[in-house]
């Protein structure tokens, strides 16, 4: 499958967008699902990972995959890097891409969020500002923050590294990073933050 990248824009807009790269975490064990979530397919036979990468590439110039998960043949040309050594979980993946390329910010998502959309990304990226180090949205349905579909600027890299050295390596702690904001997700965009972890959730989701 050929990957469609974002359309040509004027120089100013393109320069601005190129400060953001996409990252998809594919390192989870998928133990609750029983099979690799990034390889699950939609009604058209496209893998979840392909759906997410295609969506990201409408808004960012490049995408990096992080983790040891299997990559479908259609995405073999994408960069794949390992999690940060000595750490585990999503925080290790975020640390890895921040170390890999320090001069961009990261639009991060997980491979079990197949409904990530361009509209949701537009809203997320509109929350950025020079003084903002991270945009970790708040989900009014679940009453939780959503660190696995968020935006992280390089300014929060030192805080990420500090968390990696702590006993509590939870990516949810990034809401405490100085300069992080947690805007509530608009109701019409909530489906983009829906993650599916078990066969039961998949069966009940009716997403296609």
C-alpha positions as a LaTeX table, in Angstrom:
\begin{tabular}{lrrr}
\hline
Residue & $x$ (\AA) & $y$ (\AA) & $z$ (\AA) \\
\hline
Unk1 & 0.00 & 0.00 & 0.00 \\
Unk2 & 1.40 & 3.39 & $-0.96$ \\
Unk3 & 1.46 & 5.85 & 1.92 \\
Unk4 & $-0.23$ & 9.17 & 1.17 \\
Unk5 & 1.63 & 11.98 & 2.88 \\
Unk6 & 0.20 & 15.37 & 3.78 \\
Unk7 & $-0.62$ & 17.71 & 0.88 \\
Unk8 & 1.77 & 20.46 & $-0.22$ \\
Unk9 & 1.24 & 23.69 & 1.70 \\
Unk10 & 2.67 & 27.15 & 1.55 \\
Unk11 & 6.21 & 27.48 & 2.91 \\
Unk12 & 5.19 & 29.06 & 6.23 \\
Unk13 & 2.58 & 26.41 & 7.01 \\
Unk14 & 4.87 & 23.57 & 5.97 \\
Unk15 & 7.72 & 24.85 & 8.14 \\
Unk16 & 5.37 & 25.05 & 11.09 \\
Unk17 & 4.02 & 21.54 & 10.61 \\
Unk18 & 7.45 & 20.03 & 10.17 \\
Unk19 & 8.17 & 20.85 & 13.78 \\
Unk20 & 5.81 & 17.99 & 14.66 \\
Unk21 & 6.46 & 14.33 & 13.92 \\
Unk22 & 4.20 & 11.38 & 14.61 \\
Unk23 & 4.95 & 8.43 & 16.87 \\
Unk24 & 2.98 & 5.20 & 17.24 \\
Unk25 & 3.70 & 2.87 & 20.16 \\
Unk26 & 3.75 & $-0.80$ & 19.10 \\
Unk27 & 5.59 & $-2.33$ & 22.04 \\
Unk28 & 2.67 & $-3.65$ & 24.10 \\
Unk29 & 2.31 & $-7.38$ & 24.65 \\
Unk30 & $-1.42$ & $-7.36$ & 23.75 \\
Unk31 & $-1.93$ & $-10.01$ & 26.44 \\
Unk32 & $-5.55$ & $-9.02$ & 27.06 \\
Unk33 & $-6.40$ & $-8.99$ & 23.36 \\
Unk34 & $-4.62$ & $-12.27$ & 22.72 \\
Unk35 & $-3.12$ & $-11.06$ & 19.44 \\
Unk36 & $-1.12$ & $-8.10$ & 18.22 \\
Unk37 & $-3.46$ & $-5.12$ & 18.21 \\
Unk38 & $-1.57$ & $-3.21$ & 15.53 \\
Unk39 & $-2.25$ & $-6.11$ & 13.11 \\
Unk40 & $-6.00$ & $-6.23$ & 13.68 \\
Unk41 & $-7.89$ & $-5.19$ & 10.56 \\
Unk42 & $-10.89$ & $-3.04$ & 9.74 \\
Unk43 & $-13.75$ & $-3.96$ & 7.41 \\
Unk44 & $-11.61$ & $-3.06$ & 4.39 \\
Unk45 & $-8.76$ & $-5.31$ & 5.48 \\
Unk46 & $-6.47$ & $-2.44$ & 6.53 \\
Unk47 & $-4.54$ & $-2.98$ & 9.75 \\
Unk48 & $-5.12$ & $-0.66$ & 12.67 \\
Unk49 & $-1.51$ & 0.46 & 12.41 \\
Unk50 & $-1.97$ & 1.38 & 8.75 \\
Unk51 & $-5.10$ & 3.38 & 9.62 \\
Unk52 & $-3.31$ & 5.32 & 12.35 \\
Unk53 & $-0.19$ & 6.00 & 10.29 \\
Unk54 & $-2.28$ & 7.14 & 7.32 \\
Unk55 & $-4.19$ & 9.54 & 9.58 \\
Unk56 & $-0.99$ & 10.93 & 11.11 \\
Unk57 & 0.60 & 11.51 & 7.72 \\
Unk58 & $-2.20$ & 13.88 & 6.76 \\
Unk59 & $-0.90$ & 16.23 & 9.45 \\
Unk60 & 2.81 & 15.48 & 10.01 \\
Unk61 & 5.72 & 14.94 & 7.60 \\
Unk62 & 7.06 & 11.76 & 9.18 \\
Unk63 & 6.09 & 8.94 & 11.55 \\
Unk64 & 8.28 & 6.74 & 13.72 \\
Unk65 & 7.17 & 3.41 & 15.17 \\
Unk66 & 8.45 & 2.53 & 18.63 \\
Unk67 & 8.62 & $-0.94$ & 20.15 \\
Unk68 & 9.24 & $-4.56$ & 19.27 \\
Unk69 & 5.83 & $-5.28$ & 17.76 \\
Unk70 & 5.42 & $-6.73$ & 14.27 \\
Unk71 & 5.03 & $-4.21$ & 11.45 \\
Unk72 & 2.73 & $-4.98$ & 8.48 \\
Unk73 & 4.39 & $-5.23$ & 5.08 \\
Unk74 & 2.71 & $-2.04$ & 3.88 \\
Unk75 & 4.64 & $-0.01$ & 6.46 \\
Unk76 & 8.07 & $-1.61$ & 6.16 \\
Unk77 & 9.62 & 1.67 & 4.96 \\
Unk78 & 8.88 & 3.46 & 8.25 \\
Unk79 & 11.56 & 3.92 & 10.89 \\
Unk80 & 11.23 & 1.51 & 13.83 \\
Unk81 & 13.20 & 2.14 & 17.02 \\
Unk82 & 13.31 & 0.30 & 20.33 \\
Unk83 & 12.08 & 1.52 & 23.69 \\
Unk84 & 14.54 & 3.35 & 25.93 \\
Unk85 & 16.80 & 0.84 & 27.63 \\
Unk86 & 16.19 & 0.06 & 31.27 \\
Unk87 & 12.56 & 1.16 & 31.15 \\
Unk88 & 9.21 & $-0.25$ & 30.14 \\
Unk89 & 5.80 & 0.97 & 29.08 \\
Unk90 & 4.68 & 3.98 & 27.04 \\
Unk91 & 7.04 & 6.36 & 28.84 \\
Unk92 & 9.99 & 4.33 & 27.55 \\
Unk93 & 8.65 & 4.75 & 24.02 \\
Unk94 & 8.26 & 8.50 & 24.34 \\
Unk95 & 11.76 & 8.82 & 25.80 \\
Unk96 & 13.14 & 6.80 & 22.89 \\
Unk97 & 11.75 & 9.08 & 20.17 \\
Unk98 & 12.76 & 12.21 & 22.08 \\
Unk99 & 16.31 & 10.88 & 22.22 \\
Unk100 & 16.15 & 9.81 & 18.59 \\
Unk101 & 15.20 & 13.27 & 17.31 \\
Unk102 & 15.39 & 16.13 & 19.75 \\
Unk103 & 14.63 & 18.98 & 17.34 \\
Unk104 & 10.94 & 18.15 & 16.77 \\
Unk105 & 7.87 & 17.78 & 18.95 \\
Unk106 & 5.85 & 14.57 & 18.98 \\
Unk107 & 2.24 & 13.73 & 18.26 \\
Unk108 & 2.08 & 10.42 & 20.05 \\
Unk109 & $-0.55$ & 7.71 & 19.85 \\
Unk110 & $-0.94$ & 4.03 & 20.65 \\
Unk111 & $-1.68$ & 1.23 & 18.21 \\
Unk112 & $-4.96$ & 0.33 & 19.93 \\
Unk113 & $-6.65$ & 3.64 & 19.01 \\
Unk114 & $-7.82$ & 2.94 & 15.43 \\
Unk115 & $-10.22$ & 5.88 & 15.29 \\
Unk116 & $-7.54$ & 8.57 & 15.51 \\
Unk117 & $-8.67$ & 11.23 & 13.05 \\
Unk118 & $-7.34$ & 14.28 & 11.26 \\
Unk119 & $-10.02$ & 16.41 & 12.91 \\
Unk120 & $-8.94$ & 15.23 & 16.37 \\
Unk121 & $-5.32$ & 15.97 & 15.54 \\
Unk122 & $-6.22$ & 19.45 & 14.34 \\
Unk123 & $-7.92$ & 20.17 & 17.65 \\
Unk124 & $-5.03$ & 18.72 & 19.63 \\
Unk125 & $-2.39$ & 20.70 & 17.76 \\
Unk126 & $-4.40$ & 23.92 & 18.09 \\
Unk127 & $-3.86$ & 23.73 & 21.86 \\
Unk128 & $-0.14$ & 24.39 & 21.43 \\
Unk129 & 1.49 & 27.65 & 22.47 \\
Unk130 & 5.09 & 28.77 & 23.03 \\
Unk131 & 4.79 & 28.28 & 26.79 \\
Unk132 & 3.08 & 24.87 & 26.52 \\
Unk133 & 5.32 & 21.82 & 26.92 \\
Unk134 & 2.66 & 19.13 & 26.49 \\
Unk135 & $-1.02$ & 18.80 & 25.61 \\
Unk136 & $-2.49$ & 15.85 & 27.53 \\
Unk137 & $-6.26$ & 15.99 & 26.94 \\
Unk138 & $-8.85$ & 15.31 & 29.61 \\
Unk139 & $-11.62$ & 12.86 & 28.73 \\
Unk140 & $-14.91$ & 14.02 & 30.30 \\
Unk141 & $-16.49$ & 10.60 & 29.66 \\
Unk142 & $-13.90$ & 8.54 & 31.53 \\
Unk143 & $-12.80$ & 11.36 & 33.88 \\
Unk144 & $-9.21$ & 10.53 & 32.98 \\
Unk145 & $-6.36$ & 12.15 & 31.12 \\
Unk146 & $-5.32$ & 10.68 & 27.78 \\
Unk147 & $-1.50$ & 10.61 & 27.57 \\
Unk148 & $-1.49$ & 8.06 & 24.72 \\
Unk149 & $-2.95$ & 10.42 & 22.16 \\
Unk150 & $-1.23$ & 13.64 & 23.10 \\
Unk151 & 1.34 & 16.16 & 21.94 \\
Unk152 & 4.75 & 16.50 & 23.61 \\
Unk153 & 7.26 & 19.26 & 22.96 \\
Unk154 & 10.98 & 18.75 & 23.38 \\
Unk155 & 10.82 & 21.08 & 26.37 \\
Unk156 & 9.35 & 18.27 & 28.44 \\
Unk157 & 12.19 & 15.84 & 27.60 \\
Unk158 & 14.07 & 16.56 & 30.88 \\
Unk159 & 10.92 & 15.76 & 32.84 \\
Unk160 & 10.50 & 12.52 & 30.88 \\
Unk161 & 14.07 & 11.55 & 31.75 \\
Unk162 & 13.47 & 12.36 & 35.41 \\
Unk163 & 10.40 & 10.12 & 35.46 \\
Unk164 & 12.39 & 7.29 & 33.88 \\
Unk165 & 14.81 & 7.41 & 36.80 \\
Unk166 & 12.01 & 7.35 & 39.37 \\
Unk167 & 10.22 & 4.36 & 40.85 \\
Unk168 & 7.01 & 5.42 & 39.13 \\
Unk169 & 7.55 & 5.24 & 35.37 \\
Unk170 & 3.99 & 6.15 & 34.42 \\
Unk171 & 3.28 & 8.26 & 31.38 \\
Unk172 & 0.23 & 9.69 & 33.17 \\
Unk173 & 2.65 & 11.65 & 35.36 \\
Unk174 & 3.38 & 13.90 & 32.39 \\
Unk175 & 0.31 & 15.95 & 33.26 \\
Unk176 & 2.48 & 17.29 & 36.10 \\
Unk177 & 5.21 & 18.49 & 33.75 \\
Unk178 & 5.67 & 22.26 & 34.08 \\
Unk179 & 3.85 & 23.87 & 31.18 \\
Unk180 & 1.60 & 20.88 & 30.42 \\
Unk181 & $-2.07$ & 21.62 & 29.75 \\
Unk182 & $-5.12$ & 19.32 & 29.89 \\
Unk183 & $-7.96$ & 20.73 & 27.79 \\
Unk184 & $-11.24$ & 18.75 & 27.82 \\
Unk185 & $-11.86$ & 16.80 & 24.62 \\
Unk186 & $-14.89$ & 18.08 & 22.68 \\
Unk187 & $-17.72$ & 15.55 & 22.73 \\
Unk188 & $-17.79$ & 15.10 & 18.95 \\
Unk189 & $-14.12$ & 14.05 & 18.95 \\
Unk190 & $-14.13$ & 11.61 & 21.86 \\
Unk191 & $-14.14$ & 8.50 & 19.65 \\
Unk192 & $-10.60$ & 9.31 & 18.51 \\
Unk193 & $-9.38$ & 8.64 & 22.06 \\
Unk194 & $-11.14$ & 5.29 & 22.30 \\
Unk195 & $-8.71$ & 2.45 & 22.93 \\
Unk196 & $-9.68$ & $-1.20$ & 22.55 \\
Unk197 & $-7.77$ & $-3.70$ & 24.68 \\
Unk198 & $-9.81$ & $-6.91$ & 24.84 \\
Unk199 & $-11.82$ & $-9.15$ & 22.47 \\
Unk200 & $-14.93$ & $-8.23$ & 24.47 \\
Unk201 & $-14.32$ & $-4.52$ & 23.95 \\
Unk202 & $-13.70$ & $-5.16$ & 20.27 \\
Unk203 & $-16.93$ & $-7.13$ & 19.92 \\
Unk204 & $-18.94$ & $-4.49$ & 21.74 \\
Unk205 & $-17.31$ & $-1.54$ & 20.03 \\
Unk206 & $-19.14$ & $-1.81$ & 16.70 \\
Unk207 & $-16.59$ & 0.64 & 15.30 \\
Unk208 & $-16.72$ & $-0.36$ & 11.65 \\
\hline
\end{tabular}
